[in-house]
């Protein structure tokens, strides 16, 4: 028996072997639920093998990949050749790789298992006739498991109920997993075991009391890892458990009520929806009061508590906590509030003077890169940022690597909040006048500079969160004096979906100039119809003009050799894409919801172009594209045919032609070995199963006119996901079992 309740997993914690007719709907199903409720990944089958007793490759792989095998030996277990084949493989894994095997003697005598007696004798006698070549190894495996220490569930003679047995079995499995297979991520954390033991002792688990324990510290020191290790070890001792991750982020996006409902639903094992601030239901309260629950809230920040605000500000850095603690000791609550407000504007000098020691040890290149990341690129894609900064400074890649080595940033370009604030403070010290600083990121400062046209040659970068300002009228000469401006980033935060609008108004929708030093231009809801005629984009690396009034970018053949990314999503007035003959280094081109764009320029000379995303544009002709393309999306366009030349795209991995009028894919597409995902959903003219490569993994054919899946689908050995309009269209033949 076996099939997966969590397919595509490469490793399981428990493989469950049982005779379905005996225990599927009682003991086994209850044990499965208890294991899964404890967070254990179980490979479980709810289907009998219909033909023969050979195990499928997937089943054999699952047995080998599991850490523990639980074998439920019931009275008719040995009557199933498939069960015996499983058992033989399980015992082989025990011998060769030390797999843990836990036998459960369910209403049978362990002695009968060892000696093949009782009901098992008849079963083995029948196998001797039908399967003489297999019987010897099956008997050996049966004898071996009969000698193992396990659980004897005796039925009506037992002094315990089955739920009591199951609870002890699950606890035993968890202990075995924890002792023999400790979390690999904890191996290199010095002192973790000591910290874990100390916190577990504080929990006072045997006592019937509520305990709340906080783990504080700066980002990246292992708080989550420590909490996970404690959770793995002790959570099984509670009635229910839940590890709620990313609490601060979820609070910002979902709100307190949604997060509370998520927690209650997990703990009470049913969907809970309470739309009021308080839990009014007496039933829910009563159910919670009788449960012993272990809950971990990861990355929590209680903004309603001033104390936690200070802890958040300090980030758990011992030095910062010490400095703040001395300043606040024995002071009234009003003083705390006032101090916190002051820190947000004017950080504590003692803390930053000490943190600044690391910054002062950097060379000029590293200092500039650190400040750029602190002000504009914290947590952004490392590869993209490196390309941008390489165009600003020679050796940016080397500088970023040094900052990582010195622990000022990590490999995701993330830095501690206090280090970021130190960087901001360093920039603030450049001048009391924001217009004379090198970098602007504070919305009030940016608003002041733009409104009063106070920009100077000192400014190298500007970030403006559009959600934090009202409507602002720009002057046509706003950027005239900012000749050294490298970075413009005027955008909304990604989590804001609605209420976006034009905030930066332009007289006659025009600017007199843009700085030629621009490397990064990201301007959402921009009213410009086109770039100023005197603007030279030769230094641009990334150009993102989304939901703008732009009609055309520039005229003529521009030197845009450094340009790597173009994103023009939502530019409904855009009528043409300029000549890209000199954009030889471009890697990503994204054009979506451009309702006035009916054609594209030739792109086949763009040898570095990897991602081409064209969606919801009225183009009718399949674009001329380079052979190195990896992602091609032409969804909801007016394209009616895919040319046979697509067969030359040897690196293509993803093809999306959804919502188009094509009738099929050309036969040449079967040659594309790298292509593993095709989306043809919403193509009403597709009536026959399309031509696809043999190595296809995901195929989406929803809302097409296909009515039947051909038997040749059995040739698609890697196909994992097939989506169609009507499940009745799927031919449930044996050849389709691998999907």
C-alpha positions in Angstrom: 0.0 0.0 0.0 1.1 3.5 -0.6 0.5 6.8 -2.4 1.3 10.2 -1.1 -0.8 12.6 0.8 1.8 15.2 0.0 3.1 14.6 -3.5 6.4 15.7 -4.9 8.0 15.7 -1.4 11.5 14.2 -1.6 11.7 13.3 2.0 9.2 11.9 4.5 9.4 11.6 8.2 7.1 8.6 8.4 6.1 5.8 6.0 2.8 4.2 7.0 2.3 0.5 6.0 -1.0 -1.2 6.7 -3.7 -3.6 5.4 -6.4 -1.3 4.1 -9.3 -3.8 4.6 -8.4 -4.3 8.3 -7.6 -0.8 9.6 -8.0 1.9 7.0 -11.2 3.4 8.4 -10.4 3.0 12.1 -7.1 2.7 13.8 -4.9 3.8 10.8 -6.9 6.8 9.9 -6.9 8.0 13.5 -3.1 7.4 13.8 -2.6 9.3 10.5 -4.5 12.3 11.7 -2.6 12.4 15.0 0.7 12.2 13.2 -0.2 15.0 10.8 -1.6 17.1 13.6 1.8 16.9 15.3 3.4 18.3 12.1 4.8 15.0 10.9 5.1 14.5 7.1 3.5 11.1 6.4 3.6 9.0 3.2 0.2 7.3 3.3 -1.9 5.3 0.7 -5.6 5.2 0.4 -5.7 2.9 -2.6 -4.9 -0.8 -2.9 -2.6 -2.1 -5.6 -5.0 -3.6 -8.1 -2.7 -5.6 -10.3 0.2 -7.7 -9.1 2.3 -7.1 -6.0 5.2 -5.0 -7.5 5.9 -1.7 -5.9 5.9 1.4 -8.1 9.1 3.5 -8.3 7.4 6.3 -6.4 6.5 4.0 -3.6 10.0 2.4 -3.4 11.5 5.9 -3.4 9.2 7.0 -0.6 10.2 4.0 1.6 13.9 4.7 1.1 13.4 8.4 1.7 11.5 8.0 5.0 13.1 8.3 8.3 10.7 6.0 10.2 8.4 3.2 8.9 5.4 2.3 11.0 4.0 -1.1 10.2 0.5 -1.9 11.4 0.4 -5.7 11.6 -3.2 -6.8 11.5 -4.7 -10.2 11.1 -4.9 -10.1 7.3 -1.7 -8.1 6.7 0.2 -11.1 5.4 -2.7 -12.0 2.9 -1.6 -9.0 0.8 1.4 -9.5 -1.4 1.8 -5.7 -1.8 2.0 -5.3 2.0 4.6 -8.1 2.2 6.6 -6.5 -0.6 6.5 -3.2 1.3 7.6 -4.9 4.5 10.5 -6.6 2.7 11.7 -3.2 1.4 11.3 -1.6 4.8 13.3 -4.2 6.6 16.0 -4.0 3.8 16.2 -0.2 4.5 16.6 -1.0 8.2 19.5 -3.3 7.5 21.3 -1.1 4.9 20.6 2.5 6.0 19.5 2.2 9.7 15.9 3.2 9.1 13.8 3.1 12.3 11.0 0.5 12.1 8.1 0.7 14.6 5.8 -2.3 14.5 2.2 -2.1 15.9 0.8 -5.5 16.6 -2.9 -4.7 16.1 -5.2 -7.4 17.6 -2.5 -10.0 16.8 0.0 -11.9 18.9 3.7 -10.8 18.3 4.6 -14.5 18.7 2.4 -15.4 15.7 4.2 -12.8 13.7 7.7 -14.2 14.5 6.6 -17.8 13.9 4.1 -17.2 11.0 1.4 -18.7 13.1 -2.3 -18.0 13.6 -4.0 -16.3 10.7 -0.6 -15.7 9.1 0.0 -19.4 8.5 -2.8 -19.7 6.0 -1.7 -16.5 4.2 1.9 -17.8 3.7 0.6 -21.2 2.6 -1.4 -19.5 -0.2 1.6 -17.3 -1.2 3.8 -20.5 -1.4 1.5 -21.7 -4.2 1.1 -18.4 -6.0 4.4 -16.6 -5.3 7.0 -19.3 -4.5 9.9 -17.1 -5.6 9.0 -14.3 -3.2 7.9 -16.3 -0.1 11.4 -16.8 1.4 12.3 -13.1 1.7 8.8 -12.2 2.8 9.0 -14.8 5.7 12.5 -13.4 6.7 11.1 -9.9 6.9 8.1 -11.1 8.8 10.3 -12.9 11.3 12.6 -9.9 11.7 9.8 -7.4 12.5 8.2 -9.8 14.9 11.3 -9.6 17.0 11.3 -5.8 17.2 10.1 -3.9 20.2 6.8 -2.3 19.3 3.3 -1.6 20.4 0.8 -4.4 21.2 -2.8 -3.1 20.8 -4.8 -6.0 22.2 -8.3 -4.9 21.6 -11.0 -5.8 24.1 -8.4 -7.3 26.5 -6.5 -4.0 26.7 -6.5 -1.8 29.7 -6.3 1.3 27.5 -8.3 2.8 24.7 -7.0 3.1 21.2 -6.8 7.0 21.4 -4.5 6.5 24.5 -2.3 4.1 22.5 -2.2 6.5 19.5 -1.1 9.4 21.8 1.8 7.4 23.2 2.8 6.1 19.7 2.9 9.6 18.3 4.9 10.9 21.2 7.3 8.0 20.8 7.7 8.8 17.1 8.4 12.5 17.8 11.0 11.6 20.4 12.7 9.2 18.0 12.8 11.9 15.3 14.2 14.5 17.7 16.9 12.3 19.1 18.1 10.6 15.9 17.4 13.4 13.4 18.0 16.8 15.0 17.4 19.8 12.9 20.4 20.3 10.5 20.1 24.0 10.7 21.0 24.0 14.4 24.2 22.1 14.0 26.4 25.2 13.6 24.8 27.4 16.2 27.1 27.6 19.2 25.3 27.4 22.6 21.9 26.6 21.1 21.4 23.5 23.4 22.1 25.5 26.5 19.7 28.3 25.5 17.1 25.7 24.6 17.4 23.9 27.9 17.2 27.2 29.9 14.0 28.3 28.1 12.4 24.8 28.4 13.0 24.9 32.1 11.2 28.3 32.3 8.2 26.8 30.6 7.4 24.6 33.6 5.6 22.2 31.3 4.2 19.8 33.9 2.4 22.6 35.8 -1.1 23.7 34.7 -0.1 27.3 34.4 0.1 29.8 31.5 3.6 30.8 30.6 4.6 33.7 28.2 8.3 33.8 27.3 9.9 36.4 25.0 13.1 35.8 23.0 14.7 39.2 22.1 17.7 40.0 20.0 18.8 41.7 16.8 18.0 40.3 13.4 19.9 37.2 12.2 21.2 35.9 15.6 19.0 32.8 15.6 15.8 33.7 17.5 13.6 31.9 15.1 15.9 28.9 15.0 15.9 28.7 18.7 12.1 29.0 18.9 11.8 26.3 16.2 14.1 23.9 18.2 12.1 24.4 21.3 8.8 23.9 19.4 10.1 20.7 17.8 11.1 19.3 21.2 8.2 20.1 23.5 5.1 20.9 21.4 4.1 17.2 21.2 3.4 17.3 25.0 0.5 19.7 24.4 -3.1 19.0 23.1 -2.5 21.4 20.2 0.3 23.5 18.8 0.9 26.2 16.2 4.0 28.0 14.9 2.7 31.4 13.6 5.4 33.0 11.4 6.0 36.6 10.3 3.5 38.0 12.8 4.6 41.6 12.2 4.3 41.4 8.5 0.9 39.7 8.7 -0.4 42.2 11.1 0.4 45.0 8.7 -1.2 43.2 5.7 -4.1 41.3 7.3 -4.9 43.1 10.6 -5.3 41.7 14.1 -8.7 40.1 13.6 -7.6 38.0 10.6 -4.4 36.9 12.4 -6.4 36.0 15.5 -8.9 34.0 13.4 -6.0 32.1 11.7 -4.6 31.1 15.1 -8.0 30.1 16.5 -8.7 28.0 13.4 -5.5 26.1 13.7 -5.8 25.5 17.5 -9.5 24.5 17.4 -9.2 22.5 14.1 -12.1 24.3 12.3 -12.5 27.6 10.4 -13.1 30.4 12.9 -14.3 33.8 11.7 -14.9 36.6 14.3 -15.2 40.1 12.9 -15.3 41.9 16.2 -12.3 43.0 18.3 -13.2 40.6 21.2 -14.0 36.9 21.3 -17.7 37.0 22.2 -18.4 33.3 21.9 -18.7 31.6 25.2 -18.2 28.2 23.4 -14.9 29.2 21.9 -13.7 30.5 25.2 -14.7 27.3 27.0 -13.0 25.2 24.4 -9.8 27.2 24.7 -9.8 26.9 28.5 -9.7 23.1 28.5 -6.9 22.8 26.0 -3.1 22.8 26.7 -1.7 24.7 23.7 1.8 25.5 22.7 2.0 28.6 20.5 5.0 30.3 19.0 4.5 33.9 17.6 7.5 34.6 15.4 8.7 38.1 14.6 6.2 39.9 16.9 6.2 43.6 17.6 3.5 44.9 19.9 3.1 48.6 18.9 0.7 49.2 21.7 3.4 48.8 24.3 6.1 51.6 24.7 8.5 49.1 26.2 8.3 46.9 23.1 8.8 50.0 20.9 12.1 50.6 22.7 13.1 47.0 22.3 12.2 47.2 18.7 14.2 50.4 18.2 17.2 48.8 19.9 16.8 45.6 17.9 18.0 43.6 20.8 21.5 44.9 20.4 23.0 44.7 23.9 24.9 48.0 23.5 21.7 49.8 22.4 19.6 48.3 25.2 22.2 49.3 27.8 22.4 52.9 26.5 18.6 53.3 26.4 18.1 51.6 29.7 20.4 54.0 31.5 18.6 56.9 30.0 15.1 55.7 30.9 15.7 54.2 34.3 13.2 55.4 37.0 11.8 57.9 34.5 7.9 58.4 34.3 5.9 57.0 31.4 5.5 60.4 29.8 9.2 60.7 29.6 9.4 57.4 27.8 6.9 58.5 25.2 8.7 61.8 24.6 12.1 60.0 24.3 10.7 57.5 21.8 9.3 60.4 19.6 12.7 62.1 19.8 14.6 59.0 18.8 12.6 58.6 15.6 13.8 62.0 14.5 17.2 62.3 16.3 18.8 58.9 17.0 20.9 58.5 20.2 24.4 59.7 19.5 26.1 57.2 22.0 24.7 54.3 20.1 25.5 55.6 16.6 29.0 56.8 17.6 29.8 53.2 18.5 28.1 51.7 15.6 29.8 54.2 13.3 33.2 52.7 14.1 32.5 49.9 11.6 31.5 52.5 9.0 34.6 54.6 9.5 36.7 51.6 8.7 35.3 51.4 5.2 37.0 52.8 2.1 35.2 55.4 -0.1 33.7 52.8 -2.4 32.3 50.8 0.4 30.9 53.8 2.2 29.0 54.9 -0.9 27.6 51.5 -1.5 26.5 51.1 2.1 24.7 54.5 2.0 23.0 53.6 -1.3 21.7 50.3 0.1 20.6 52.0 3.4 18.7 54.7 1.6 17.4 53.0 -1.6 18.1 49.2 -2.0 17.8 47.5 1.4 16.5 43.9 0.8 16.3 44.3 -3.0 17.5 41.8 -5.6 21.2 41.5 -5.2 22.0 40.9 -8.8 19.9 43.8 -10.1 21.3 46.2 -7.5 24.9 45.1 -8.2 24.4 45.9 -11.9 23.0 49.4 -11.0 25.9 50.1 -8.6 28.5 48.8 -11.0 27.4 51.5 -13.4 28.0 54.1 -10.6 31.2 52.8 -9.1 34.0 50.7 -10.4 34.3 47.5 -8.3 30.8 47.6 -6.8 30.6 43.8 -6.8 33.8 43.7 -4.7 32.5 46.4 -2.4 29.2 44.6 -1.7 31.2 41.4 -0.9 33.3 43.3 1.6 30.2 44.7 3.3 28.9 41.2 3.7 32.2 40.0 5.1 32.1 42.9 7.6 28.5 41.9 8.7 27.1 45.3 7.7 24.7 43.7 5.2 23.9 40.1 4.4 23.7 38.3 1.1 20.1 39.5 0.5 21.3 43.1 1.0 19.4 43.2 4.3 20.8 45.2 7.1 19.8 45.7 10.7 17.5 48.6 11.3 20.0 50.4 13.6 22.7 50.2 10.9 20.2 51.6 8.4 19.4 54.5 10.8 23.1 55.1 11.3 23.4 55.4 7.5 20.5 57.9 7.4 22.1 59.8 10.2 25.4 60.0 8.4 23.6 61.6 5.4 21.7 64.0 7.6 25.0 65.3 9.0 26.0 66.4 5.5 23.8 69.5 5.8 20.9 71.0 7.6 19.4 71.8 4.2 17.9 68.6 2.7 18.6 70.0 -0.8 22.3 69.9 -0.1 22.5 66.3 1.0 23.6 63.4 -1.2 20.6 61.2 -0.7 16.9 61.8 0.1 14.5 59.2 1.4 12.4 60.9 4.0 9.1 61.9 2.5 8.9 65.2 4.3 12.4 66.2 3.1 11.7 65.1 -0.5 8.4 67.0 -0.5 10.1 70.1 0.8 12.9 70.0 -1.9 10.5 69.2 -4.8 7.8 71.7 -3.8 10.3 74.6 -3.4 12.6 73.5 -6.2 15.5 73.3 -3.8 17.4 70.6 -5.6 21.2 71.0 -6.0 24.1 69.2 -7.6 24.7 67.5 -4.2 21.7 65.2 -4.6 22.7 61.8 -6.0 19.5 59.8 -5.2 15.9 60.4 -4.3 13.3 57.9 -3.0 9.7 59.1 -2.5 7.0 56.9 -1.0 4.0 58.3 -3.0 1.5 57.0 -0.4 3.0 59.4 2.2 2.4 62.7 0.4 -0.5 64.6 -1.0 -0.7 66.0 -4.5 2.4 68.1 -5.4 2.9 70.5 -8.3 6.4 70.1 -9.8 8.2 72.9 -11.5 9.4 72.3 -15.2 12.9 72.9 -13.9 12.7 70.6 -10.9 15.7 68.5 -12.0 17.8 71.2 -13.8 20.2 71.7 -10.9 20.4 68.0 -9.9 23.1 67.2 -12.5 24.6 64.4 -10.4 21.3 62.6 -9.7 21.8 58.8 -10.3 18.7 57.4 -8.7 15.0 58.4 -9.0 12.5 56.1 -7.2 9.0 57.6 -7.0 6.6 54.7 -6.2 4.0 53.2 -4.0 4.8 50.3 -1.6 4.1 46.9 -3.0 1.5 46.2 -0.4 -0.7 49.1 -1.5 -3.1 47.8 -4.2 -5.9 50.4 -4.3 -6.1 54.2 -4.1 -3.0 54.7 -6.3 -3.1 57.9 -8.3 -1.1 60.7 -9.9 0.5 62.6 -7.1 3.3 64.6 -8.9 1.7 67.0 -11.3 3.6 68.6 -14.2 2.8 71.8 -16.1 1.8 70.8 -19.6 2.9 67.3 -18.6 6.5 68.2 -19.4 9.9 68.7 -17.9 12.7 70.8 -19.3 15.4 68.3 -18.3 16.3 65.0 -16.7 19.9 64.4 -15.5 22.1 62.4 -17.9 23.7 60.7 -14.9 20.5 58.7 -14.2 21.2 55.0 -13.7 17.9 54.0 -12.1 14.6 55.6 -13.0 11.5 54.1 -11.4 8.5 56.5 -11.6 5.0 55.2 -11.1 2.0 57.3 -12.2 4.2 59.7 -14.1 2.4 62.4 -16.2 5.3 62.8 -18.7 4.2 62.2 -22.3 7.8 61.7 -23.4 11.3 62.3 -22.1 12.8 65.7 -22.5 14.4 66.0 -25.9 17.8 66.9 -24.4 17.8 63.8 -22.1 20.5 61.2 -22.9 19.7 57.8 -21.5 23.1 56.2 -22.2 23.8 55.6 -18.4 20.4 54.1 -17.6 20.5 50.5 -16.3 16.9 50.1 -15.2 13.8 52.0 -16.6 10.5 51.4 -14.8 7.7 53.7 -15.9 4.5 51.9 -14.7 1.0 53.3 -15.1 2.3 56.5 -16.7 1.0 58.8 -19.4 4.0 58.2 -21.5 3.3 58.0 -25.3 6.9 57.4 -26.5 10.2 57.2 -24.7 12.5 59.0 -27.1 13.0 59.7 -30.8 15.7 58.2 -32.9 18.5 55.8 -32.2 19.7 56.4 -28.6 22.9 54.9 -27.1 21.3 52.7 -24.4 24.0 50.1 -24.2 23.8 49.9 -20.4 20.1 49.4 -20.2 19.2 46.0 -18.7 15.6 46.3 -17.6 12.6 48.0 -19.2 9.2 47.9 -17.4 6.3 49.8 -19.1 3.3 48.1 -17.4 0.0 50.0 -17.5 1.1 52.7 -19.9 -2.2 52.9 -21.8 -1.1 55.8 -24.1 2.1 54.2 -25.2 2.0 53.9 -29.0 5.4 52.6 -29.9 8.6 51.1 -28.4 11.7 52.9 -29.6 14.4 51.4 -31.7 16.3 49.0 -29.4 19.2 48.3 -31.8 21.8 49.5 -29.3 20.2 48.0 -26.2 22.4 44.9 -26.6 22.6 44.2 -22.8 18.9 44.2 -22.0 17.8 41.2 -20.0 14.2 41.9 -19.1 11.4 43.6 -21.1 8.0 43.9 -19.5 5.1 45.5 -21.4 1.6 44.9 -20.1 -1.8 46.7 -20.3 -0.5 49.0 -23.0 -3.8 49.3 -24.9 -2.4 51.6 -27.6 0.6 49.4 -28.5 0.0 47.4 -31.7 3.5 46.4 -32.7 6.9 45.7 -31.4 10.3 46.5 -32.9 12.7 43.7 -33.9 14.2 42.0 -30.9 16.2 39.1 -32.3 19.5 41.0 -31.9 19.1 41.2 -28.1 21.2 38.2 -27.3 21.1 38.7 -23.5 17.3 39.0 -23.4 16.1 36.3 -21.0 12.5 37.4 -20.0 10.0 38.9 -22.4 6.7 39.6 -20.8 4.0 41.0 -23.1 0.4 40.9 -21.8 -2.9 42.5 -22.5 -1.6 44.5 -25.5 -3.3 44.5 -28.9 -0.3 43.2 -30.9 -1.2 40.7 -33.6 2.2 39.6 -34.9 4.4 37.1 -33.0 7.5 39.1 -32.1 11.0 38.5 -33.6 12.9 37.2 -30.6 16.4 36.0 -29.8 17.3 32.4 -29.3 18.5 32.8 -25.7 15.0 33.6 -24.3 14.1 31.7 -21.1 10.7 33.1 -20.4 8.1 34.1 -23.0 4.7 35.5 -22.0 2.3 36.7 -24.7 -0.9 36.3 -22.8 -4.1 38.0 -23.8 -2.7 39.5 -27.0 -4.2 39.3 -30.5 -1.6 36.8 -31.8 -3.3 34.1 -33.8 -0.3 31.8 -34.6 2.9 30.6 -33.1 5.6 30.3 -35.9 7.6 27.1 -36.3 10.8 29.2 -35.6 9.9 28.9 -31.9 11.7 25.5 -32.1 15.0 27.3 -32.2 14.5 28.7 -28.6 16.7 26.0 -27.0 16.8 27.7 -23.6 13.1 28.5 -23.3 11.7 27.2 -20.0 8.3 29.0 -19.7 5.7 29.7 -22.5 2.5 31.5 -21.8 0.1 32.0 -24.7 -3.1 32.1 -22.5 -6.1 34.1 -23.7 -4.9 34.2 -27.3 -6.6 33.0 -30.6 -4.0 30.3 -31.5 -5.2 26.9 -32.6 -2.2 24.8 -31.6 1.5 25.0 -31.1 3.8 24.1 -34.0 5.4 20.6 -34.1 8.8 22.2 -33.8 8.1 22.9 -30.1 8.7 19.3 -29.2 12.4 19.9 -29.7 12.6 22.3 -26.8 14.1 20.1 -24.0 14.3 23.0 -21.5 10.6 23.9 -21.8 8.8 22.6 -18.7 5.8 24.9 -18.3 3.2 25.8 -21.0 0.1 27.8 -20.3 -2.6 27.7 -23.0 -5.6 28.4 -20.8 -8.4 30.5 -22.2 -7.5 29.7 -25.8 -11.0 28.8 -27.3 -9.6 27.8 -30.7 -7.6 24.9 -29.3 -9.7 21.8 -29.9 -7.0 19.1 -29.9 -4.4 18.2 -27.3 -1.4 20.4 -28.2 2.0 19.5 -29.3 4.3 19.6 -26.3 7.8 18.5 -25.4 8.2 15.1 -23.7 9.9 16.7 -20.7 7.0 19.0 -19.9 6.2 19.4 -16.2 3.2 21.7 -16.0 0.5 22.1 -18.7 -2.5 24.4 -18.3 -5.4 23.8 -20.7 -8.2 25.3 -18.7 -11.0 26.9 -20.7 -10.0 25.4 -24.1 -12.2 23.3 -26.4 -10.2 20.1 -25.7 -12.6 17.2 -24.8 -10.2 14.3 -24.6 -6.8 13.4 -23.4 -5.0 11.1 -25.9 -3.4 7.9 -24.7 0.0 9.2 -25.9 0.1 11.3 -22.7 1.8 8.3 -21.2 4.9 9.5 -23.0 5.1 12.6 -20.9 7.0 11.0 -18.1 7.8 14.3 -16.2 4.2 15.7 -16.4 3.2 16.7 -12.8 0.4 19.1 -13.2 -2.3 19.1 -15.9 -5.2 21.6 -15.6 -8.2 21.3 -17.9 -11.6 22.9 -18.1 -13.6 19.7 -17.3 -12.1 16.9 -15.2 -14.4 14.5 -17.2 -12.1 15.2 -20.1 -9.3 13.3 -18.4 -9.0 9.7 -19.5 -8.6 7.8 -16.3 -6.5 5.1 -17.8 -3.5 3.5 -16.2 -1.2 5.5 -18.5 -2.2 8.7 -16.8 -1.2 7.7 -13.3 2.1 9.6 -13.3 0.3 13.0 -13.6 
